[in-house]
Amino acid sequence: MNFRQGLFQTLVLSFFLFNCQQKQTTASKSEANQYITIIGIAQDAGYPQVGCERDCCKLFHDGKERKKHVSSIGLIDKLTNEKWLFDATPDVTTQLDELKQNHVNNDQIIDGIFITHAHMGHYTGLMYLGREALGGKQIPVFAMPRMKQYLETNGPWSQLVELNNIKLNEIQNERIVKLNSNLKVTPFLVPHRDEFSETVGYKIEGREKSALFIPDINKWQLWEKNIVEEVKEVDYAFLDATFFQDGEIPRPMSEVPHPFITETVKLFENESKETKAKVIFIHFNHSNPGILNSHELKDRIEELGFRFAKEGENYDL
């Protein structure tokens, strides 16, 4: 039996044994002026997930795991006292407060929001900027053409536009958005279930380092780009890790064709540990052991050099 076969069999066996231990994690402090901060790691429906009575969510109800917020990152510039949000999740209230209390406390609730696509966990937090809640004043929202049109022409989102709670800024594939002299953001199209809008990932560039943020994508081989080569070009890559492996949920997983963690690991198996360390898994389904504070499967992937996003971690740019 070769190493790959041994690892795969161990992962499969461990997956079905699914037991975990709690490991405390703490927020990391950044000494840099520009950085990315992790403010959510869960798939759209969060952790624990509504109606789930399986062992994965029972760990939360038994007090052995903490709540995990829906996948999102903040972009911070201490020099200009600005902050931006990537995806407006159902947990946006807590996430905006996190950015204000622990990173940048300026006169704006947020200096801009970049939306990846029109699935539940990625834009519905915009509702909290409207009449029934914040009553925002022209909060900048950056969206691709279909996403922008969807917000303009469908209620209740259209009311946010009509009442000037948000100000939509149309962005284009592969066209740089310069935030200030320190930071720039570039959207790029990725294949996904685009029922209501296109789907994008983002490249975020600081003065010294850069990052990819791809919380949702279909299988890597369906993308016109090579994910391994794209990762090599940046310092960090926050990649879709919705599911750990096939058979994880009781439905045909071809209906939700995200790249499994096991598939991503295999793609990078011949790369250096330095390259593997750039991969930071994010956007975990509640069924995914990667969302837990500690689990044998997760530990084995980390031993190979890969990383798992944790809320409160910062990545200098």
TORPAKE-488431 format. One record per residue: residue number from 0; chain; residue in three letters; z, y, x of N, C-alpha, C in turn. Coordinates in steps of 0.001 Angstrom, whole numbers. Example, Ala and Ser with C-alpha at 12.3 -4.5 7.8 and 13.67 -1.06 7.14 Angstrom:
2
   i ch  aa     nc3     nc2     nc1    cac3    cac2    cac1     cc3     cc2     cc1
   0  A ALA    7800   -5690   13190    7800   -4500   12300    7800   -3300   13200
   1  A SER    7080   -2250   12850    7140   -1060   13670    7870      30   12900
END
This chain:
317
   i ch  aa     nc3     nc2     nc1    cac3    cac2    cac1     cc3     cc2     cc1
   0  A MET       0   -1198     844       0       0       0       0    1248     879
   1  A ASN    -987    2174     668   -1022    3376    1477     -75    4427     903
   2  A PHE      52    5553    1650    1011    6590    1258     711    7130    -123
   3  A ARG    -583    7378    -402    -961    7981   -1682    -586    7066   -2841
   4  A GLN    -880    5773   -2682    -552    4831   -3749     952    4750   -3953
   5  A GLY    1679    4764   -2827    3138    4681   -2925    3727    5881   -3616
   6  A LEU    3224    7065   -3262    3718    8280   -3903    3423    8263   -5392
   7  A PHE    2188    7890   -5752    1794    7894   -7157    2669    6944   -7967
   8  A GLN    2903    5727   -7456    3712    4766   -8189    5149    5249   -8345
   9  A THR    5653    5894   -7281    7009    6423   -7354    7115    7525   -8401
  10  A LEU    6102    8400   -8432    6097    9487   -9402    6049    8950  -10824
  11  A VAL    5181    7974  -11056    5048    7398  -12398    6350    6756  -12836
  12  A LEU    6956    5954  -11945    8208    5276  -12282    9299    6294  -12572
  13  A SER    9403    7287  -11706   10450    8295  -11876   10263    9079  -13164
  14  A PHE    8990    9336  -13501    8705   10110  -14710    9285    9436  -15938
  15  A PHE    9098    8137  -16029    9562    7456  -17231   11072    7211  -17202
  16  A LEU   11685    7283  -16042   13135    7209  -15976   13768    8546  -16378
  17  A PHE   13010    9660  -16150   13374   11044  -16508   14875   11272  -16655
  18  A ASN   15576   11388  -15530   16933   11890  -15621   17095   12975  -14588
  19  A CYS   18002   13894  -14808   18045   15039  -13902   19467   15494  -13670
  20  A GLN   19624   16259  -12602   20903   16850  -12261   20724   18348  -12189
  21  A GLN   21752   19067  -12453   21674   20523  -12433   21839   21044  -11017
  22  A LYS   21044   22042  -10662   21168   22711   -9373   21117   24205   -9625
  23  A GLN   22151   24940   -9199   22237   26370   -9456   21189   27118   -8637
  24  A THR   20505   28055   -9282   19570   28908   -8563   20018   30350   -8707
  25  A THR   19770   31154   -7690   20167   32557   -7733   18971   33431   -7457
  26  A ALA   19026   34654   -7956   17938   35596   -7741   17880   35986   -6273
  27  A SER   16682   36083   -5750   16502   36507   -4366   16292   38011   -4325
  28  A LYS   16780   38642   -3284   16622   40077   -3114   15424   40345   -2211
  29  A SER   14710   41423   -2503   13559   41784   -1687   13850   43059    -920
  30  A GLU   13501   43037     357   13644   44223    1190   12347   45038    1210
  31  A ALA   11285   44480     645    9987   45149     660    9928   46231    -414
  32  A ASN    9015   47171    -231    8823   48219   -1226    7954   47766   -2384
  33  A GLN    7030   46825   -2115    6176   46258   -3163    6379   44747   -3202
  34  A TYR    6532   44218   -4399    6742   42777   -4514    6480   42296   -5938
  35  A ILE    6315   40990   -6056    6202   40308   -7345    7541   39663   -7650
  36  A THR    7986   39767   -8882    9220   39113   -9292    8944   38157  -10452
  37  A ILE    9539   36992  -10420    9338   35978  -11459   10320   36230  -12597
  38  A ILE    9796   36457  -13800   10669   36728  -14950   10485   35714  -16078
  39  A GLY    9682   34679  -15846    9512   33619  -16829    8695   32497  -16231
  40  A ILE    9021   31252  -16574    8313   30107  -15987    7821   29101  -17016
  41  A ALA    8190   29254  -18283    7897   28232  -19299    6544   28444  -19964
  42  A GLN    6023   27380  -20515    4824   27435  -21349    5107   28320  -22565
  43  A ASP    4081   28675  -23302    4134   29672  -24373    5345   29569  -25298
  44  A ALA    5771   28350  -25620    6841   28165  -26599    8234   28158  -25969
  45  A GLY    8320   28336  -24657    9610   28471  -24000   10365   27164  -23824
  46  A TYR   11571   27289  -23275   12462   26139  -23086   13880   26557  -23434
  47  A PRO   14554   25839  -24381   14065   24651  -25081   12991   25025  -26101
  48  A GLN   12192   24052  -26491   11125   24326  -27445   11605   24035  -28862
  49  A VAL   11100   24818  -29812   11514   24701  -31197   11296   23270  -31712
  50  A GLY   12315   22732  -32360   12219   21427  -32996   12264   20237  -32068
  51  A CYS   12429   20464  -30761   12405   19347  -29820   13771   18663  -29764
  52  A GLU   13767   17356  -29996   14997   16564  -29918   14921   15531  -28806
  53  A ARG   13927   15670  -27939   13767   14738  -26823   14795   15033  -25733
  54  A ASP   14883   14108  -24769   15857   14256  -23691   15669   15547  -22911
  55  A CYS   14405   15999  -22762   14142   17186  -21948   14868   18408  -22495
  56  A CYS   14844   18607  -23812   15505   19764  -24410   16968   19487  -24742
  57  A LYS   17314   18214  -24883   18715   17855  -25118   19577   18294  -23933
  58  A LEU   18980   18314  -22744   19720   18766  -21566   20222   20191  -21749
  59  A PHE   19428   21044  -22396   19867   22411  -22675   21000   22409  -23688
  60  A HIS   20830   21671  -24767   21830   21667  -25835   23143   21042  -25366
  61  A ASP   23073   20194  -24345   24280   19595  -23775   24890   20469  -22682
  62  A GLY   24283   21627  -22431   24815   22543  -21435   24482   22191  -20000
  63  A LYS   23502   21310  -19796   23151   20878  -18434   21961   21646  -17859
  64  A GLU   21255   22379  -18703   20139   23218  -18263   20234   24571  -18947
  65  A ARG   19702   25594  -18294   19700   26928  -18884   18369   27201  -19572
  66  A LYS   18371   28190  -20451   17141   28632  -21107   16155   29092  -20047
  67  A LYS   14871   28816  -20265   13811   29309  -19392   12891   30197  -20216
  68  A HIS   12605   31399  -19720   11753   32334  -20440   10271   31984  -20262
  69  A VAL    9466   32518  -21166    8029   32228  -21149    7385   32876  -19920
  70  A SER    6420   32190  -19367    5781   32536  -18096    5321   33990  -18028
  71  A SER    5830   34706  -17028    5457   36104  -16810    5927   36530  -15427
  72  A ILE    5232   37514  -14859    5666   38098  -13598    5692   39612  -13717
  73  A GLY    6548   40231  -12920    6577   41675  -12819    6041   42096  -11462
  74  A LEU    5387   43239  -11424    4882   43816  -10180    5626   45120   -9941
  75  A ILE    6263   45236   -8788    7187   46329   -8517    6706   47160   -7326
  76  A ASP    6796   48486   -7463    6570   49385   -6338    7758   50338   -6253
  77  A LYS    8613   50098   -5288    9815   50914   -5118    9479   52317   -4611
  78  A LEU    8382   52453   -3835    8021   53757   -3291    7608   54740   -4372
  79  A THR    6848   54238   -5341    6373   55115   -6416    7233   55021   -7671
  80  A ASN    8226   54120   -7631    9130   53920   -8772    8353   53496  -10019
  81  A GLU    7470   52492   -9834    6652   51987  -10936    6811   50476  -11065
  82  A LYS    6529   50001  -12290    6609   48570  -12564    5563   48181  -13593
  83  A TRP    4965   47005  -13406    3949   46497  -14317    4316   45077  -14730
  84  A LEU    3806   44689  -15884    4093   43381  -16458    2794   42600  -16597
  85  A PHE    2831   41309  -16274    1677   40439  -16463    2000   39447  -17582
  86  A ASP    1359   39677  -18712    1514   38980  -19986    2737   39488  -20746
  87  A ALA    2516   39721  -22040    3567   40172  -22947    3998   38972  -23778
  88  A THR    5077   38329  -23378    5494   37064  -23965    6436   37275  -25150
  89  A PRO    6748   36220  -25886    7760   36332  -26941    9142   36711  -26390
  90  A ASP    9344   36583  -25080   10611   36954  -24447   10553   38341  -23814
  91  A VAL    9610   39170  -24239    9363   40444  -23558   10579   41376  -23588
  92  A THR   11388   41313  -24621   12567   42187  -24687   13474   41953  -23490
  93  A THR   13809   40694  -23255   14668   40345  -22119   13978   40633  -20798
  94  A GLN   12681   40374  -20740   11947   40534  -19484   11785   42001  -19093
  95  A LEU   11511   42865  -20061   11440   44298  -19765   12800   44838  -19327
  96  A ASP   13854   44335  -19943   15193   44760  -19549   15505   44305  -18130
  97  A GLU   15064   43108  -17766   15248   42603  -16401   14577   43525  -15394
  98  A LEU   13348   43952  -15682   12631   44840  -14766   13338   46182  -14629
  99  A LYS   13871   46681  -15744   14551   47981  -15721   15892   47918  -15014
 100  A GLN   16691   46914  -15328   18046   46844  -14802   18103   46437  -13340
 101  A ASN   17187   45595  -12909   17291   45005  -11568   16180   45389  -10603
 102  A HIS   15216   46212  -11065   14092   46521  -10175   13735   48000  -10173
 103  A VAL   13196   48520  -11262   12815   49941  -11329   13279   50519  -12655
 104  A ASN   14112   51529  -12588   14599   52205  -13792   13995   53612  -13821
 105  A ASN   12805   53731  -14399   12159   55040  -14514   12105   55464  -15983
 106  A ASP   11346   56480  -16287   11295   57006  -17653   10432   56162  -18586
 107  A GLN    9682   55210  -18026    8773   54391  -18823    9387   53023  -19108
 108  A ILE    9194   52521  -20322    9614   51144  -20606    8857   50184  -19702
 109  A ILE    7587   50513  -19433    6749   49763  -18489    5556   50657  -18160
 110  A ASP    5074   50584  -16932    3959   51441  -16527    2600   50835  -16845
 111  A GLY    2590   49602  -17302    1344   48958  -17701    1549   47471  -17903
 112  A ILE     747   46900  -18807     811   45469  -19102    -582   44882  -18949
 113  A PHE    -707   43856  -18128   -1968   43137  -17953   -1916   41841  -18766
 114  A ILE   -2890   41662  -19668   -2941   40484  -20537   -3953   39477  -19973
 115  A THR   -3575   38195  -19945   -4512   37170  -19480   -5407   36669  -20611
 116  A HIS   -4846   36453  -21828   -5668   35933  -22931   -4868   35926  -24229
 117  A ALA   -5557   35547  -25316   -4973   35630  -26651   -4386   34310  -27126
 118  A HIS   -3515   33720  -26321   -2703   32605  -26782   -1255   33070  -26919
 119  A MET    -519   32401  -27762     768   32867  -28270    1711   33432  -27214
 120  A GLY    1856   32749  -26117    2849   33153  -25133    2423   34279  -24227
 121  A HIS    1206   34800  -24396     660   35723  -23411     413   37137  -23939
 122  A TYR     470   37316  -25254     236   38671  -25774    1109   39038  -26962
 123  A THR    1746   38076  -27625    2458   38379  -28868    3682   39260  -28663
 124  A GLY    4152   39381  -27429    5251   40302  -27150    4888   41758  -27390
 125  A LEU    3593   42040  -27511    3168   43410  -27811    3764   43910  -29135
 126  A MET    4120   42981  -30023    4666   43384  -31320    5938   44215  -31167
 127  A TYR    6678   43994  -30095    7932   44721  -29902    7726   46165  -29463
 128  A LEU    6480   46533  -29225    6174   47913  -28853    5839   48759  -30075
 129  A GLY    5781   48141  -31252    5298   48800  -32455    6351   49437  -33331
 130  A ARG    5927   49770  -34547    6712   50555  -35499    8052   49913  -35828
 131  A GLU    8082   48590  -35972    9322   47922  -36367   10330   47807  -35237
 132  A ALA    9901   48127  -34017   10797   47969  -32873   10811   49242  -32024
 133  A LEU   10202   49216  -30847   10282   50330  -29901    9622   51610  -30403
 134  A GLY    8496   51476  -31116    7717   52660  -31471    7184   53334  -30226
 135  A GLY    6541   52549  -29371    6072   53025  -28081    5071   54164  -28175
 136  A LYS    4912   54876  -27061    3990   56008  -26994    2929   55739  -25929
 137  A GLN    1768   55262  -26359     612   55056  -25494     939   54244  -24235
 138  A ILE    1618   53142  -24435    1921   52245  -23318     626   51597  -22849
 139  A PRO     259   51729  -21573   -1018   51181  -21092   -1057   49659  -21160
 140  A VAL   -2097   49144  -21794   -2332   47700  -21866   -3727   47436  -21326
 141  A PHE   -3819   46608  -20305   -5085   46290  -19656   -5603   44957  -20196
 142  A ALA   -6830   44986  -20735   -7373   43796  -21381   -8880   43707  -21161
 143  A MET   -9379   42484  -21105  -10812   42240  -20995  -11507   42628  -22304
 144  A PRO  -12852   42730  -22329  -13563   43233  -23520  -13256   42477  -24817
 145  A ARG  -13320   41145  -24808  -13032   40400  -26040  -11580   40537  -26443
 146  A MET  -10682   40520  -25461   -9261   40672  -25748   -9001   42048  -26349
 147  A LYS   -9617   43068  -25797   -9468   44441  -26309   -9967   44527  -27749
 148  A GLN  -11137   43965  -28009  -11695   43999  -29364  -10810   43233  -30338
 149  A TYR  -10260   42120  -29901   -9372   41326  -30755   -8152   42161  -31174
 150  A LEU   -7578   42888  -30245   -6412   43709  -30562   -6780   44879  -31467
 151  A GLU   -7977   45408  -31301   -8421   46561  -32094   -8780   46199  -33525
 152  A THR   -9175   44961  -33760   -9761   44603  -35057   -8945   43593  -35856
 153  A ASN   -7789   43183  -35362   -6955   42220  -36068   -5528   42736  -36193
 154  A GLY   -5036   42741  -37463   -3644   43102  -37661   -2739   41950  -37286
 155  A PRO   -1491   42250  -36912    -869   43575  -36873   -1170   44364  -35590
 156  A TRP   -1931   43754  -34678   -2153   44384  -33376   -2921   45704  -33500
 157  A SER   -3843   45749  -34462   -4630   46966  -34640   -3749   48161  -34987
 158  A GLN   -2617   47902  -35639   -1704   49003  -35971   -1097   49614  -34709
 159  A LEU    -874   48798  -33698    -369   49324  -32432   -1337   50338  -31839
 160  A VAL   -2633   50047  -32017   -3671   50945  -31501   -3753   52196  -32363
 161  A GLU   -3768   51998  -33680   -3919   53125  -34602   -2762   54112  -34507
 162  A LEU   -1556   53606  -34261    -374   54464  -34173    -115   54937  -32742
 163  A ASN   -1038   54596  -31851    -908   54994  -30440     359   54464  -29780
 164  A ASN     844   53313  -30279    1952   52663  -29584    1499   52129  -28230
 165  A ILE     250   51645  -28197    -330   51185  -26946   -1658   51901  -26708
 166  A LYS   -2043   51995  -25458   -3332   52563  -25091   -4114   51478  -24359
 167  A LEU   -5191   51008  -24981   -5964   49907  -24397   -6879   50415  -23284
 168  A ASN   -6836   49730  -22152   -7692   50030  -21007   -8569   48812  -20750
 169  A GLU   -9859   48946  -20955  -10763   47811  -20767  -10975   47538  -19286
 170  A ILE  -10825   46274  -18906  -11067   45860  -17532  -12235   44881  -17510
 171  A GLN  -12798   44686  -16325  -13999   43868  -16194  -13810   42786  -15138
 172  A ASN  -14529   41684  -15333  -14476   40571  -14393  -14798   41028  -12971
 173  A GLU  -13913   40687  -12045  -14080   40950  -10607  -14125   42439  -10255
 174  A ARG  -13696   43306  -11169  -13692   44737  -10878  -12256   45194  -10608
 175  A ILE  -12035   45812   -9467  -10700   46196   -9015  -10110   47301   -9897
 176  A VAL   -8835   47144  -10237   -8045   48195  -10878   -7059   48691   -9833
 177  A LYS   -7218   49933   -9402   -6335   50501   -8385   -5138   51144   -9072
 178  A LEU   -3965   50582   -8852   -2756   51093   -9498   -2207   52317   -8788
 179  A ASN   -2214   52270   -7461   -1809   53398   -6630   -2285   53104   -5210
 180  A SER   -1844   53877   -4249   -2306   53682   -2875   -1774   52403   -2248
 181  A ASN    -808   51756   -2907    -188   50545   -2367    -674   49254   -3014
 182  A LEU   -1106   49324   -4270   -1344   48115   -5054   -2663   48169   -5809
 183  A LYS   -3330   47021   -5887   -4519   46895   -6728   -4567   45510   -7346
 184  A VAL   -5233   45437   -8482   -5292   44213   -9285   -6743   43940   -9656
 185  A THR   -7162   42681   -9529   -8527   42300   -9888   -8515   41120  -10846
 186  A PRO   -9051   41281  -12060   -9147   40144  -12983  -10345   39269  -12642
 187  A PHE  -10230   37980  -12927  -11364   37075  -12747  -11332   36022  -13848
 188  A LEU  -12510   35729  -14397  -12621   34793  -15510  -12315   33364  -15077
 189  A VAL  -11613   32639  -15938  -11361   31213  -15730  -11654   30470  -17028
 190  A PRO  -12065   29205  -16949  -12345   28434  -18165  -11058   28040  -18880
 191  A HIS  -11033   28245  -20191   -9869   27879  -20993  -10319   27783  -22441
 192  A ARG   -9397   27499  -23342   -9728   27431  -24766   -9810   28864  -25301
 193  A ASP  -10996   29420  -25294  -11162   30848  -25581  -11511   31108  -27047
 194  A GLU  -10614   30683  -27957  -10898   30862  -29382  -10995   32332  -29779
 195  A PHE  -10115   33162  -29239  -10031   34554  -29674  -10381   35561  -28590
 196  A SER  -10314   35150  -27345  -10606   36063  -26240  -11030   35257  -25020
 197  A GLU  -11587   35939  -24035  -11794   35298  -22749  -10430   35099  -22076
 198  A THR  -10416   34337  -20993   -9178   34109  -20242   -9405   34528  -18794
 199  A VAL   -8437   35240  -18244   -8537   35640  -16842   -7291   35261  -16068
 200  A GLY   -7485   35111  -14767   -6391   35138  -13815   -6441   36492  -13137
 201  A TYR   -5458   36757  -12283   -5431   38032  -11571   -5178   37822  -10082
 202  A LYS   -5868   38624   -9279   -5538   38735   -7862   -4788   40043   -7683
 203  A ILE   -3614   39960   -7088   -2755   41119   -6883   -2667   41363   -5386
 204  A GLU   -2992   42578   -4960   -3018   42889   -3538   -2090   44047   -3210
 205  A GLY   -1237   43830   -2219    -380   44870   -1699    -895   45335    -356
 206  A ARG     -69   46061     361    -478   46579    1662    -660   45478    2695
 207  A GLU     155   44430    2584     138   43389    3610    -206   42004    3077
 208  A LYS     112   41736    1812     -69   40384    1288    -746   40423     -73
 209  A SER   -1197   39233    -515   -1891   39132   -1796   -1480   37855   -2518
 210  A ALA   -1764   37824   -3821   -1356   36695   -4644   -2366   36430   -5747
 211  A LEU   -2439   35175   -6174   -3170   34784   -7374   -2170   34483   -8475
 212  A PHE   -2523   34867   -9700   -1718   34509  -10870   -2655   33871  -11878
 213  A ILE   -2546   32542  -12026   -3406   31781  -12951   -2493   30899  -13807
 214  A PRO   -1868   31459  -14847    -932   30670  -15647   -1604   29688  -16598
 215  A ASP   -2885   29920  -16927   -3601   29040  -17855   -5031   28849  -17380
 216  A ILE   -5441   27600  -17274   -6821   27267  -16919   -7068   25823  -17347
 217  A ASN   -8323   25500  -17629   -8672   24104  -17839   -8729   23402  -16481
 218  A LYS   -9192   22164  -16451   -9201   21406  -15201   -9888   22190  -14080
 219  A TRP   -9374   22058  -12869   -9900   22812  -11732  -11387   22601  -11518
 220  A GLN  -11866   21381  -11754  -13281   21093  -11494  -14216   21798  -12474
 221  A LEU  -13665   22360  -13565  -14489   23083  -14531  -14677   24550  -14141
 222  A TRP  -13955   24987  -13133  -14053   26357  -12643  -15150   26431  -11596
 223  A GLU  -15914   27488  -11616  -17014   27639  -10658  -16518   27873   -9227
 224  A LYS  -15252   28230   -9101  -14685   28460   -7776  -13892   27239   -7308
 225  A ASN  -13675   27158   -6006  -12897   26075   -5405  -11461   26548   -5228
 226  A ILE  -10537   25948   -5968   -9169   26434   -5963   -8531   26321   -4584
 227  A VAL   -8881   25308   -3818   -8306   25160   -2480   -8717   26341   -1597
 228  A GLU   -9984   26688   -1642  -10476   27808    -825   -9909   29138   -1314
 229  A GLU   -9742   29274   -2620   -9174   30505   -3157   -7717   30678   -2709
 230  A VAL   -6973   29591   -2694   -5578   29644   -2259   -5482   30021    -782
 231  A LYS   -6383   29522      16   -6361   29819    1451   -6543   31308    1738
 232  A GLU   -7161   32033     799   -7468   33442    1015   -6306   34372     671
 233  A VAL   -5230   33823      94   -4101   34657    -314   -2811   34143     327
 234  A ASP   -1722   34855      56    -416   34456     580     389   33634    -423
 235  A TYR     166   33897   -1707     849   33156   -2765    -155   32832   -3862
 236  A ALA      49   31686   -4513    -810   31316   -5636      64   30720   -6740
 237  A PHE     299   31512   -7788    1088   31051   -8939     131   30336   -9893
 238  A LEU     220   29003   -9924    -807   28194  -10577    -283   27457  -11802
 239  A ASP   -1165   27288  -12767    -907   26557  -14003    -349   25165  -13702
 240  A ALA     868   24922  -14194    1501   23608  -14034    2073   23171  -15378
 241  A THR    1313   23389  -16440    1803   23107  -17791    2344   21689  -17912
 242  A PHE    1597   20721  -17395    2017   19328  -17484    2134   18696  -16100
 243  A PHE    3044   17737  -16000    3211   17045  -14720    2136   15986  -14517
 244  A GLN    1909   15176  -15545     914   14124  -15422     499   13613  -16794
 245  A ASP    -519   12785  -16814   -1063   12245  -18058      -5   11412  -18785
 246  A GLY     -72   11414  -20123     859   10645  -20924    2174   11349  -21196
 247  A GLU    2270   12610  -20852    3531   13342  -20939    3912   13697  -22364
 248  A ILE    2930   13916  -23230    3217   14312  -24609    2529   13335  -25562
 249  A PRO    3051   13190  -26772    2521   12198  -27712    1299   12683  -28479
 250  A ARG     278   13126  -27763    -987   13527  -28371   -2059   13379  -27297
 251  A PRO   -3335   13301  -27670   -4387   13201  -26653   -4368   14419  -25740
 252  A MET   -4138   14219  -24469   -3989   15349  -23566   -5321   15993  -23218
 253  A SER   -6414   15373  -23641   -7719   16012  -23491   -7832   17240  -24395
 254  A GLU   -6961   17326  -25411   -6958   18483  -26301   -6357   19711  -25626
 255  A VAL   -5589   19481  -24588   -4955   20581  -23837   -5214   20325  -22344
 256  A PRO   -6437   20538  -21897   -6866   20056  -20572   -6434   20923  -19388
 257  A HIS   -5140   21143  -19275   -4631   21843  -18101   -4660   20910  -16887
 258  A PRO   -4701   21464  -15672   -4580   20603  -14493   -3150   20074  -14372
 259  A PHE   -3002   18759  -14271   -1671   18194  -14061   -1188   18559  -12662
 260  A ILE     119   18652  -12492     666   18882  -11159     184   17798  -10206
 261  A THR     161   16549  -10673    -290   15456   -9808   -1733   15658   -9355
 262  A GLU   -2576   16231  -10221   -3971   16479   -9858   -4081   17591   -8820
 263  A THR   -3290   18644   -9001   -3315   19749   -8034   -2807   19277   -6676
 264  A VAL   -1753   18492   -6687   -1210   17956   -5439   -2260   17129   -4706
 265  A LYS   -2995   16313   -5448   -4017   15482   -4828   -5124   16329   -4207
 266  A LEU   -5507   17421   -4872   -6550   18293   -4336   -6152   18883   -2976
 267  A PHE   -4858   19095   -2790   -4368   19734   -1563   -3790   18732    -565
 268  A GLU   -3930   17446    -831   -3227   16462     -18   -3617   16485    1456
 269  A ASN   -4840   16888    1775   -5279   16905    3165   -5164   18278    3821
 270  A GLU   -4569   19218    3095   -4410   20561    3641   -3102   20673    4426
 271  A SER   -2991   21725    5210   -1798   21934    6024    -596   22248    5148
 272  A LYS     589   22064    5710    1801   22388    4966    1865   23890    4679
 273  A GLU    1287   24692    5554    1237   26136    5339     429   26473    4092
 274  A THR    -705   25787    3904   -1521   26004    2711    -802   25501    1467
 275  A LYS    -198   24327    1556     528   23775     401    1650   24707     -37
 276  A ALA    2299   25352     930    3426   26222     611    3002   27478    -141
 277  A LYS    1711   27788    -114    1214   28932    -876    1175   28627   -2363
 278  A VAL    1115   27351   -2732    1038   26931   -4132    2427   26984   -4745
 279  A ILE    2570   27818   -5775    3838   27976   -6487    3570   27657   -7954
 280  A PHE    4033   26519   -8407    3752   26074   -9769    4522   26921  -10782
 281  A ILE    3863   27210  -11924    4460   28034  -12980    3867   27617  -14326
 282  A HIS    4462   28091  -15427    3959   27826  -16789    4181   26355  -17165
 283  A PHE    5447   25926  -17143    5805   24532  -17401    6050   24280  -18882
 284  A ASN    5455   23228  -19423    5792   22778  -20766    7227   22259  -20772
 285  A HIS    7865   22269  -21936    9253   21803  -22030    9391   20340  -21629
 286  A SER    8309   19574  -21738    8323   18152  -21395    8167   17900  -19902
 287  A ASN    7852   18942  -19147    7532   18823  -17721    8810   18851  -16885
 288  A PRO    9097   17817  -16103   10315   17837  -15272   10339   18976  -14269
 289  A GLY    9174   19606  -14023    9138   20748  -13125    9906   21946  -13642
 290  A ILE   10200   21992  -14933   10928   23121  -15508   12429   23002  -15302
 291  A LEU   12883   21809  -14951   14315   21572  -14780   14791   22116  -13436
 292  A ASN   16071   22418  -13366   16626   22926  -12113   16500   21905  -10994
 293  A SER   16632   20641  -11332   16478   19590  -10335   16016   18312  -11010
 294  A HIS   15109   17615  -10357   14616   16345  -10870   13941   15606   -9720
 295  A GLU   14040   14302   -9706   13488   13505   -8612   12003   13768   -8399
 296  A LEU   11250   13884   -9481    9808   14141   -9357    9550   15483   -8697
 297  A LYS   10267   16489   -9141   10118   17827   -8597   10490   17850   -7114
 298  A ASP   11580   17186   -6782   12028   17145   -5395   10977   16520   -4491
 299  A ARG   10317   15487   -4954    9316   14799   -4126    8098   15692   -3877
 300  A ILE    7718   16469   -4888    6596   17394   -4700    6977   18501   -3720
 301  A GLU    8206   18984   -3836    8672   20012   -2904    8713   19479   -1472
 302  A GLU    9053   18222   -1308    9086   17623      29    7705   17617     675
 303  A LEU    6667   17619    -136    5306   17663     395    4906   19075     819
 304  A GLY    5712   20064     453    5432   21436     865    5144   22402    -263
 305  A PHE    4926   21899   -1470    4624   22752   -2619    5914   23397   -3149
 306  A ARG    5736   24457   -3940    6896   25166   -4466    6833   25283   -5993
 307  A PHE    7976   25504   -6599    8098   25687   -8036    8726   27053   -8298
 308  A ALA    8086   27832   -9159    8599   29168   -9465    9974   29075  -10117
 309  A LYS   10833   30002   -9738   12168   30102  -10323   12389   31541  -10767
 310  A GLU   12968   31706  -11930   13238   33043  -12433   14197   33773  -11492
 311  A GLY   13858   35008  -11163   14685   35798  -10265   14173   35847   -8842
 312  A GLU   13207   35000   -8505   12654   35022   -7149   11695   36191   -6965
 313  A ASN   11668   36751   -5771   10771   37841   -5428    9860   37437   -4273
 314  A TYR    8630   37956   -4308    7638   37654   -3282    7054   38964   -2755
 315  A ASP    7352   39255   -1499    6969   40528    -905    5457   40662    -772
 316  A LEU    4966   41864   -1014    3547   42182    -830    3343   43184     312
END
